Amino acid sequence: MKKLPLSWLMLLGLLAATPAIAQTTTAPKMPAGAKEASSADRFMLQGGQVVLVQGKRPTPLTKNIVLSNGTKINYKSGIVELPGGKITTLKEGDYVRMDGGIVFATPSSAAAARNEPASTSSPQFQQYIDNRPAPNSAAGVELRLTELNQRISLMGEKIQLLNQKISLMSSAGQRPADTSQLDQQIKALDEKLK
């Protein structure tokens, strides 16, 4: 039997001792010292950082969280991405339940999540529900394909308008062509494509 150099033996030993790394995307990985999650537990923005609150005890997070419904929570910034793609940022006191629902601490933080001025919000809290289908579901894929086909159609219209404008400008001769109507139509398409 051939003898392997000592450096090879050490490398093989290190590789054998290294545990395999698994990544979970369906259930939240609890911080060290946290007990099993219950329905009353929540991820709250407290003191500028996201913490897991179990009972009354907050535990700071050290990793981003992905809940079982697909809701993602960034532990550093408090940015929450819902399964349908809606993104919101938690304000002080806002929290995310284990089922992915968001509860806002104040009417102004709820209004900010809806992109409304704080003065127009009602004094009562309302739960935000993202009605769009989850992105990986069949309905979500179908919705994205429909949206993509609409964008492709709009881009096709824009290309036709740009070709008309080029044609007008190149055949105008000495006098500049009036392309204001085409410019307005192109601008309207650009707004739809945003």
C-alpha atoms as an extended CHARMM CRD file, in Angstrom:
* protein
*
       194  EXT
         1         1  MET       CA              0.0000000000        0.0000000000        0.0000000000  PROA      1               0.0000000000
         2         2  LYS       CA              1.2140000000        3.5010000000       -0.9070000000  PROA      2               0.0000000000
         3         3  LYS       CA              1.7660000000        6.0240000000        1.8380000000  PROA      3               0.0000000000
         4         4  LEU       CA              0.1320000000        9.4330000000        1.4430000000  PROA      4               0.0000000000
         5         5  PRO       CA              2.0590000000       12.5680000000        2.4000000000  PROA      5               0.0000000000
         6         6  LEU       CA              1.2130000000       14.0090000000        5.8050000000  PROA      6               0.0000000000
         7         7  SER       CA             -0.3370000000       17.1540000000        4.2510000000  PROA      7               0.0000000000
         8         8  TRP       CA             -2.8160000000       14.9990000000        2.2810000000  PROA      8               0.0000000000
         9         9  LEU       CA             -3.7380000000       13.0510000000        5.3940000000  PROA      9               0.0000000000
        10        10  MET       CA             -4.3590000000       16.2850000000        7.3070000000  PROA      10              0.0000000000
        11        11  LEU       CA             -6.5450000000       17.6520000000        4.4640000000  PROA      11              0.0000000000
        12        12  LEU       CA             -8.5870000000       14.4350000000        4.3550000000  PROA      12              0.0000000000
        13        13  GLY       CA             -9.0100000000       14.6010000000        8.1200000000  PROA      13              0.0000000000
        14        14  LEU       CA            -10.2480000000       18.1920000000        7.9400000000  PROA      14              0.0000000000
        15        15  LEU       CA            -12.7150000000       17.3510000000        5.1820000000  PROA      15              0.0000000000
        16        16  ALA       CA            -14.0710000000       14.3760000000        7.1280000000  PROA      16              0.0000000000
        17        17  ALA       CA            -14.4850000000       16.4930000000       10.2720000000  PROA      17              0.0000000000
        18        18  THR       CA            -16.3090000000       19.3440000000        8.4940000000  PROA      18              0.0000000000
        19        19  PRO       CA            -20.0710000000       18.9980000000        8.9130000000  PROA      19              0.0000000000
        20        20  ALA       CA            -22.3120000000       19.2430000000        5.8770000000  PROA      20              0.0000000000
        21        21  ILE       CA            -24.1060000000       22.5730000000        5.5860000000  PROA      21              0.0000000000
        22        22  ALA       CA            -27.8470000000       22.4110000000        4.9950000000  PROA      22              0.0000000000
        23        23  GLN       CA            -29.9920000000       25.3940000000        4.1510000000  PROA      23              0.0000000000
        24        24  THR       CA            -33.6220000000       25.5050000000        5.2100000000  PROA      24              0.0000000000
        25        25  THR       CA            -36.0040000000       27.7790000000        3.4050000000  PROA      25              0.0000000000
        26        26  THR       CA            -39.3100000000       26.7010000000        4.8710000000  PROA      26              0.0000000000
        27        27  ALA       CA            -39.0690000000       27.1370000000        8.6180000000  PROA      27              0.0000000000
        28        28  PRO       CA            -37.4320000000       29.8220000000       10.7140000000  PROA      28              0.0000000000
        29        29  LYS       CA            -34.1620000000       28.8520000000       12.3050000000  PROA      29              0.0000000000
        30        30  MET       CA            -34.3930000000       29.9830000000       15.8770000000  PROA      30              0.0000000000
        31        31  PRO       CA            -31.5160000000       31.8140000000       17.5480000000  PROA      31              0.0000000000
        32        32  ALA       CA            -29.4150000000       30.0140000000       20.1160000000  PROA      32              0.0000000000
        33        33  GLY       CA            -31.2550000000       29.7240000000       23.4110000000  PROA      33              0.0000000000
        34        34  ALA       CA            -34.7000000000       30.0830000000       21.8370000000  PROA      34              0.0000000000
        35        35  LYS       CA            -37.3430000000       27.5060000000       22.5900000000  PROA      35              0.0000000000
        36        36  GLU       CA            -39.6930000000       25.9020000000       20.0290000000  PROA      36              0.0000000000
        37        37  ALA       CA            -41.8490000000       28.4720000000       18.2280000000  PROA      37              0.0000000000
        38        38  SER       CA            -45.4710000000       28.9800000000       19.2370000000  PROA      38              0.0000000000
        39        39  SER       CA            -48.2290000000       30.9370000000       17.5000000000  PROA      39              0.0000000000
        40        40  ALA       CA            -47.8220000000       33.8080000000       20.0070000000  PROA      40              0.0000000000
        41        41  ASP       CA            -44.1440000000       34.3080000000       19.1460000000  PROA      41              0.0000000000
        42        42  ARG       CA            -43.2000000000       37.1760000000       16.8770000000  PROA      42              0.0000000000
        43        43  PHE       CA            -40.3110000000       38.9170000000       15.1520000000  PROA      43              0.0000000000
        44        44  MET       CA            -40.2890000000       42.5400000000       16.3260000000  PROA      44              0.0000000000
        45        45  LEU       CA            -38.2560000000       45.6190000000       15.5180000000  PROA      45              0.0000000000
        46        46  GLN       CA            -36.9960000000       46.7290000000       18.9070000000  PROA      46              0.0000000000
        47        47  GLY       CA            -34.2050000000       49.2050000000       19.5270000000  PROA      47              0.0000000000
        48        48  GLY       CA            -33.4020000000       49.3310000000       15.8160000000  PROA      48              0.0000000000
        49        49  GLN       CA            -32.9080000000       45.5810000000       15.4320000000  PROA      49              0.0000000000
        50        50  VAL       CA            -35.1470000000       42.5980000000       14.7710000000  PROA      50              0.0000000000
        51        51  VAL       CA            -35.6050000000       40.3260000000       17.7650000000  PROA      51              0.0000000000
        52        52  LEU       CA            -37.5470000000       37.1200000000       18.3250000000  PROA      52              0.0000000000
        53        53  VAL       CA            -40.0020000000       37.6900000000       21.1680000000  PROA      53              0.0000000000
        54        54  GLN       CA            -41.0740000000       34.5090000000       22.9160000000  PROA      54              0.0000000000
        55        55  GLY       CA            -43.4210000000       35.3370000000       25.7520000000  PROA      55              0.0000000000
        56        56  LYS       CA            -41.8910000000       38.5530000000       27.0650000000  PROA      56              0.0000000000
        57        57  ARG       CA            -38.2630000000       37.6290000000       26.4210000000  PROA      57              0.0000000000
        58        58  PRO       CA            -36.6030000000       39.1670000000       23.3130000000  PROA      58              0.0000000000
        59        59  THR       CA            -33.7380000000       37.2730000000       21.6680000000  PROA      59              0.0000000000
        60        60  PRO       CA            -31.6290000000       39.1910000000       19.1030000000  PROA      60              0.0000000000
        61        61  LEU       CA            -31.4070000000       37.5590000000       15.6890000000  PROA      61              0.0000000000
        62        62  THR       CA            -28.1040000000       36.7790000000       14.0150000000  PROA      62              0.0000000000
        63        63  LYS       CA            -29.4380000000       35.5040000000       10.6810000000  PROA      63              0.0000000000
        64        64  ASN       CA            -32.1680000000       36.3530000000        8.2110000000  PROA      64              0.0000000000
        65        65  ILE       CA            -35.4010000000       34.4220000000        8.7250000000  PROA      65              0.0000000000
        66        66  VAL       CA            -37.6120000000       32.6600000000        6.1740000000  PROA      66              0.0000000000
        67        67  LEU       CA            -41.0100000000       31.6710000000        7.5800000000  PROA      67              0.0000000000
        68        68  SER       CA            -42.8900000000       28.5650000000        6.4570000000  PROA      68              0.0000000000
        69        69  ASN       CA            -45.2330000000       30.6230000000        4.2320000000  PROA      69              0.0000000000
        70        70  GLY       CA            -42.2470000000       32.1830000000        2.3870000000  PROA      70              0.0000000000
        71        71  THR       CA            -42.1410000000       35.5210000000        4.2370000000  PROA      71              0.0000000000
        72        72  LYS       CA            -38.5200000000       36.7210000000        4.4980000000  PROA      72              0.0000000000
        73        73  ILE       CA            -37.2360000000       38.9390000000        7.3250000000  PROA      73              0.0000000000
        74        74  ASN       CA            -33.8900000000       40.7350000000        7.1480000000  PROA      74              0.0000000000
        75        75  TYR       CA            -32.5850000000       40.7750000000       10.7120000000  PROA      75              0.0000000000
        76        76  LYS       CA            -30.3440000000       43.8300000000       10.1950000000  PROA      76              0.0000000000
        77        77  SER       CA            -32.6560000000       46.2220000000        8.3570000000  PROA      77              0.0000000000
        78        78  GLY       CA            -36.1460000000       45.0310000000        9.3230000000  PROA      78              0.0000000000
        79        79  ILE       CA            -37.1110000000       44.6680000000        5.6610000000  PROA      79              0.0000000000
        80        80  VAL       CA            -39.8950000000       42.1200000000        5.2180000000  PROA      80              0.0000000000
        81        81  GLU       CA            -40.6440000000       40.5000000000        1.8480000000  PROA      81              0.0000000000
        82        82  LEU       CA            -44.0310000000       38.8080000000        1.6440000000  PROA      82              0.0000000000
        83        83  PRO       CA            -44.5520000000       35.7100000000       -0.5410000000  PROA      83              0.0000000000
        84        84  GLY       CA            -46.3540000000       37.7430000000       -3.2350000000  PROA      84              0.0000000000
        85        85  GLY       CA            -43.3660000000       40.0800000000       -3.6100000000  PROA      85              0.0000000000
        86        86  LYS       CA            -44.6000000000       43.0560000000       -1.5180000000  PROA      86              0.0000000000
        87        87  ILE       CA            -41.7570000000       44.5740000000        0.4680000000  PROA      87              0.0000000000
        88        88  THR       CA            -42.1420000000       46.6900000000        3.5900000000  PROA      88              0.0000000000
        89        89  THR       CA            -39.8130000000       47.9120000000        6.3070000000  PROA      89              0.0000000000
        90        90  LEU       CA            -40.7090000000       47.4030000000        9.9420000000  PROA      90              0.0000000000
        91        91  LYS       CA            -40.8600000000       50.4830000000       12.1550000000  PROA      91              0.0000000000
        92        92  GLU       CA            -40.1650000000       50.4660000000       15.8970000000  PROA      92              0.0000000000
        93        93  GLY       CA            -42.7070000000       48.1940000000       17.6160000000  PROA      93              0.0000000000
        94        94  ASP       CA            -44.0280000000       46.5950000000       14.3890000000  PROA      94              0.0000000000
        95        95  TYR       CA            -43.8680000000       42.8180000000       14.3390000000  PROA      95              0.0000000000
        96        96  VAL       CA            -44.2980000000       39.7790000000       12.1090000000  PROA      96              0.0000000000
        97        97  ARG       CA            -46.2690000000       36.8150000000       13.4390000000  PROA      97              0.0000000000
        98        98  MET       CA            -45.1170000000       33.2380000000       12.8570000000  PROA      98              0.0000000000
        99        99  ASP       CA            -47.8180000000       32.8400000000       10.1710000000  PROA      99              0.0000000000
       100       100  GLY       CA            -46.2940000000       35.7720000000        8.2210000000  PROA      100             0.0000000000
       101       101  GLY       CA            -48.9060000000       38.3940000000        9.1570000000  PROA      101             0.0000000000
       102       102  ILE       CA            -47.6070000000       41.8770000000        9.9560000000  PROA      102             0.0000000000
       103       103  VAL       CA            -48.9570000000       43.9040000000       12.8910000000  PROA      103             0.0000000000
       104       104  PHE       CA            -48.1460000000       47.6000000000       12.8660000000  PROA      104             0.0000000000
       105       105  ALA       CA            -47.4460000000       49.4190000000       16.1310000000  PROA      105             0.0000000000
       106       106  THR       CA            -48.9130000000       52.7460000000       15.0460000000  PROA      106             0.0000000000
       107       107  PRO       CA            -51.2930000000       54.0310000000       12.3910000000  PROA      107             0.0000000000
       108       108  SER       CA            -48.4220000000       55.9810000000       10.8380000000  PROA      108             0.0000000000
       109       109  SER       CA            -46.3010000000       52.8390000000       10.3580000000  PROA      109             0.0000000000
       110       110  ALA       CA            -49.3100000000       51.0850000000        8.7930000000  PROA      110             0.0000000000
       111       111  ALA       CA            -49.8110000000       54.0690000000        6.4840000000  PROA      111             0.0000000000
       112       112  ALA       CA            -46.1200000000       54.0360000000        5.5530000000  PROA      112             0.0000000000
       113       113  ALA       CA            -46.4050000000       50.3390000000        4.6180000000  PROA      113             0.0000000000
       114       114  ARG       CA            -49.3030000000       51.2590000000        2.3070000000  PROA      114             0.0000000000
       115       115  ASN       CA            -47.2950000000       54.1970000000        0.8540000000  PROA      115             0.0000000000
       116       116  GLU       CA            -49.8510000000       56.6870000000        2.1930000000  PROA      116             0.0000000000
       117       117  PRO       CA            -49.2760000000       59.8830000000        4.1420000000  PROA      117             0.0000000000
       118       118  ALA       CA            -49.6380000000       59.2930000000        7.8780000000  PROA      118             0.0000000000
       119       119  SER       CA            -52.3970000000       61.9010000000        8.2040000000  PROA      119             0.0000000000
       120       120  THR       CA            -54.8330000000       59.9240000000        6.0060000000  PROA      120             0.0000000000
       121       121  SER       CA            -54.6540000000       56.7330000000        8.0410000000  PROA      121             0.0000000000
       122       122  SER       CA            -57.4930000000       55.7500000000       10.2840000000  PROA      122             0.0000000000
       123       123  PRO       CA            -56.9170000000       55.4890000000       14.0420000000  PROA      123             0.0000000000
       124       124  GLN       CA            -57.7720000000       51.7780000000       13.9470000000  PROA      124             0.0000000000
       125       125  PHE       CA            -55.2050000000       49.1730000000       13.0050000000  PROA      125             0.0000000000
       126       126  GLN       CA            -55.7880000000       47.0940000000        9.9320000000  PROA      126             0.0000000000
       127       127  GLN       CA            -54.0080000000       43.8900000000        9.1010000000  PROA      127             0.0000000000
       128       128  TYR       CA            -52.1250000000       43.9900000000        5.8150000000  PROA      128             0.0000000000
       129       129  ILE       CA            -52.9160000000       41.0230000000        3.6010000000  PROA      129             0.0000000000
       130       130  ASP       CA            -51.0380000000       40.3970000000        0.3740000000  PROA      130             0.0000000000
       131       131  ASN       CA            -53.6740000000       38.8660000000       -1.9020000000  PROA      131             0.0000000000
       132       132  ARG       CA            -51.2840000000       37.9880000000       -4.6870000000  PROA      132             0.0000000000
       133       133  PRO       CA            -50.4920000000       34.2810000000       -5.0550000000  PROA      133             0.0000000000
       134       134  ALA       CA            -47.1690000000       32.9570000000       -3.7840000000  PROA      134             0.0000000000
       135       135  PRO       CA            -44.5230000000       33.3870000000       -6.5250000000  PROA      135             0.0000000000
       136       136  ASN       CA            -43.7070000000       29.6580000000       -6.7900000000  PROA      136             0.0000000000
       137       137  SER       CA            -47.3180000000       28.4890000000       -6.9620000000  PROA      137             0.0000000000
       138       138  ALA       CA            -48.9990000000       27.7150000000      -10.2800000000  PROA      138             0.0000000000
       139       139  ALA       CA            -51.1810000000       30.8270000000       -9.9570000000  PROA      139             0.0000000000
       140       140  GLY       CA            -48.1080000000       32.9460000000       -9.1590000000  PROA      140             0.0000000000
       141       141  VAL       CA            -46.2190000000       31.6520000000      -12.1930000000  PROA      141             0.0000000000
       142       142  GLU       CA            -49.2820000000       32.2480000000      -14.3890000000  PROA      142             0.0000000000
       143       143  LEU       CA            -49.6250000000       35.8060000000      -13.0440000000  PROA      143             0.0000000000
       144       144  ARG       CA            -45.9580000000       36.5620000000      -13.7420000000  PROA      144             0.0000000000
       145       145  LEU       CA            -46.2550000000       35.1310000000      -17.2820000000  PROA      145             0.0000000000
       146       146  THR       CA            -49.3120000000       37.3020000000      -17.9510000000  PROA      146             0.0000000000
       147       147  GLU       CA            -47.4850000000       40.3930000000      -16.6900000000  PROA      147             0.0000000000
       148       148  LEU       CA            -44.4400000000       39.4840000000      -18.7910000000  PROA      148             0.0000000000
       149       149  ASN       CA            -46.5680000000       39.0510000000      -21.9330000000  PROA      149             0.0000000000
       150       150  GLN       CA            -48.1450000000       42.4640000000      -21.3070000000  PROA      150             0.0000000000
       151       151  ARG       CA            -44.6960000000       44.0670000000      -21.0070000000  PROA      151             0.0000000000
       152       152  ILE       CA            -43.5320000000       42.3690000000      -24.2140000000  PROA      152             0.0000000000
       153       153  SER       CA            -46.6150000000       43.6650000000      -26.0230000000  PROA      153             0.0000000000
       154       154  LEU       CA            -45.9860000000       47.2130000000      -24.7570000000  PROA      154             0.0000000000
       155       155  MET       CA            -42.3410000000       47.0230000000      -25.8010000000  PROA      155             0.0000000000
       156       156  GLY       CA            -43.4290000000       45.8800000000      -29.2760000000  PROA      156             0.0000000000
       157       157  GLU       CA            -45.7000000000       48.9440000000      -29.5440000000  PROA      157             0.0000000000
       158       158  LYS       CA            -42.8280000000       51.1850000000      -28.4400000000  PROA      158             0.0000000000
       159       159  ILE       CA            -40.5290000000       49.7070000000      -31.0900000000  PROA      159             0.0000000000
       160       160  GLN       CA            -43.1520000000       50.3840000000      -33.7630000000  PROA      160             0.0000000000
       161       161  LEU       CA            -43.4980000000       54.0080000000      -32.6240000000  PROA      161             0.0000000000
       162       162  LEU       CA            -39.7300000000       54.4910000000      -32.5620000000  PROA      162             0.0000000000
       163       163  ASN       CA            -39.4580000000       53.0620000000      -36.0880000000  PROA      163             0.0000000000
       164       164  GLN       CA            -42.1660000000       55.4980000000      -37.2590000000  PROA      164             0.0000000000
       165       165  LYS       CA            -40.2640000000       58.3740000000      -35.6740000000  PROA      165             0.0000000000
       166       166  ILE       CA            -37.0170000000       57.3140000000      -37.3550000000  PROA      166             0.0000000000
       167       167  SER       CA            -38.8150000000       57.0500000000      -40.6860000000  PROA      167             0.0000000000
       168       168  LEU       CA            -40.3430000000       60.5400000000      -40.3090000000  PROA      168             0.0000000000
       169       169  MET       CA            -37.0700000000       62.1120000000      -39.2790000000  PROA      169             0.0000000000
       170       170  SER       CA            -35.0510000000       60.5360000000      -42.0910000000  PROA      170             0.0000000000
       171       171  SER       CA            -37.5510000000       61.4540000000      -44.8310000000  PROA      171             0.0000000000
       172       172  ALA       CA            -38.1990000000       65.0280000000      -43.6750000000  PROA      172             0.0000000000
       173       173  GLY       CA            -35.4130000000       66.4690000000      -45.8050000000  PROA      173             0.0000000000
       174       174  GLN       CA            -34.4960000000       70.0460000000      -44.8600000000  PROA      174             0.0000000000
       175       175  ARG       CA            -37.5320000000       70.6880000000      -42.6600000000  PROA      175             0.0000000000
       176       176  PRO       CA            -37.5800000000       68.9660000000      -39.2440000000  PROA      176             0.0000000000
       177       177  ALA       CA            -40.4950000000       66.5590000000      -38.8950000000  PROA      177             0.0000000000
       178       178  ASP       CA            -43.1560000000       67.0760000000      -36.2270000000  PROA      178             0.0000000000
       179       179  THR       CA            -42.8460000000       64.0330000000      -33.9630000000  PROA      179             0.0000000000
       180       180  SER       CA            -44.6680000000       65.4830000000      -30.9480000000  PROA      180             0.0000000000
       181       181  GLN       CA            -47.5880000000       63.0230000000      -31.1810000000  PROA      181             0.0000000000
       182       182  LEU       CA            -45.2210000000       60.0650000000      -31.4260000000  PROA      182             0.0000000000
       183       183  ASP       CA            -43.2090000000       61.4500000000      -28.5130000000  PROA      183             0.0000000000
       184       184  GLN       CA            -46.3650000000       61.6460000000      -26.3730000000  PROA      184             0.0000000000
       185       185  GLN       CA            -47.3310000000       58.0720000000      -27.2680000000  PROA      185             0.0000000000
       186       186  ILE       CA            -43.8060000000       56.8570000000      -26.4610000000  PROA      186             0.0000000000
       187       187  LYS       CA            -43.8880000000       58.7040000000      -23.1370000000  PROA      187             0.0000000000
       188       188  ALA       CA            -47.2780000000       57.1020000000      -22.2730000000  PROA      188             0.0000000000
       189       189  LEU       CA            -45.8510000000       53.6460000000      -23.0420000000  PROA      189             0.0000000000
       190       190  ASP       CA            -42.8050000000       54.3730000000      -20.8900000000  PROA      190             0.0000000000
       191       191  GLU       CA            -45.1350000000       55.1860000000      -17.9610000000  PROA      191             0.0000000000
       192       192  LYS       CA            -46.9240000000       51.8440000000      -18.4190000000  PROA      192             0.0000000000
       193       193  LEU       CA            -43.5980000000       49.9990000000      -18.5290000000  PROA      193             0.0000000000
       194       194  LYS       CA            -42.4080000000       51.3870000000      -15.1720000000  PROA      194             0.0000000000
